Amino acid sequence: MSIYHLPVRELVTLAQAAELGRSFVARNRTRHALAHPGNRLVSMMPDSAIAKHLDGGHWPERGIWHFSRPAYSRDGHALVYLMYHCGPAVCGSEWLFILQRAPSGWTVKAAGLLSMS
């Protein structure tokens, strides 16, 4: 995936996009488990458990969510990729979020829908 072809590219300069792209690749070379948010409605599973679950014909009621690790730029931008599978049929979407650091925390500057099925 190239950050230069995203619909939100007009929100960051080419230099910022290049820096975010390098950071994204470096931070997402391998998979990392997320800490459980402590919400009983959320089930955290490694890929192997998801595959076993799906092979048994059971699809999670709330779908499956995949998140990238955030990529950061020196000027206070971040990039996060999200993929959602909502069912066993071709159903889901992919999103890219550009965030900007503000005094009160991170805010979403833009969300770009990459694909939907």
N, C-alpha and C positions, 0 to 999 in steps of 0.2 A: 504494500500500500504506500503510495507516495503522498505526502502531505501537500504537495503542490497542486494536486488535482481535486482537492476538497472544496466543497461549496463555500466554506467559511474563510477561504484564503485571503479575501480582501480585508479581513479584520486584523491581520498581522502582516508585517513586512516580510519580504523574502528572507532576510537575514534571521528574523525571529522564527519563521517557518523552518528554516534549515536547522537552527539550534534545537527547536522542539523535536524535529524529526530525528536528529542524532540522539537526543536524550531518550526519545520513545524507543528506538531500536535498542539502545544500551540497557534500558531499565526493564525491557520485556523480552530479553533473550530466552529466559527460562520462566516457567510458571511459578507463582508464589501463592500460598494459601492466605486467605484473608482471615482476620480475627473475627470470631463470631460476634455479631452485634448485640447479642443478649435478648433477642426477640424470639419468642417461641414460634412465630409464624415463619421463621427462616430456618432452613436446613442447609448446613454447609457440608459439601461432599467433594472429595477429590474426583478427578476424571475417571479413575478406575471404578469407583462406586457408582457414578452416574451411568457409565457403560453397562455395568451389571444390572442396575435398576431398569434401564431401557431395554436390555436384552430379555428381561423377564416380562416385557409388555406393559410395564407400569410407567406412566408419564407423571412427573410431579404436577400437582394441582395448580401451582402458581408459575409453572414454566421453569426454565433454566436461564440464569443470568451469568454472563461472563464480563469481567471488568479488567481493563489493563491497569498496570501500575501507572501513576501519573508521570508525565514527562514535564520537566521544568526548564524555563529559560531564565537567564540572569536578570531580565528586566521585569520579572513578576508575572509571567504567563505560565499556564499549565495546560496540558493536553491529556484527555482521558477518552479511551475507546470503550464502548459498551455494546455487547451483543445479547439479544434476548431471543430465546426459542420458546414459543408459546404452546407448541403441541407437536405430536408425532407427524402430522402432515407438514407440508411446506408452509411454515408459519413463523414469522419472526421479523426482527429488524436489527440494524446496526446503526449506531450513532457515534458521533465524535463531538466532544465538548471542549471548548476553549474557555479556560477560566482566567481571571485576573485577580491578583492579590490586591486587597483593599485594606485600609486600616482595621476594619471590622472582621476581616477574614477573606476567604476566597469567594468570588462571585462568578456566576456563569456569564461569560461575555457573549457566547454564541453556542448554539447546538445545531449540528448539521446531520440530517438523515442521510446515511450513505446508501442503504438499501432496505427494501421492505418486501416481504413475500407473504 
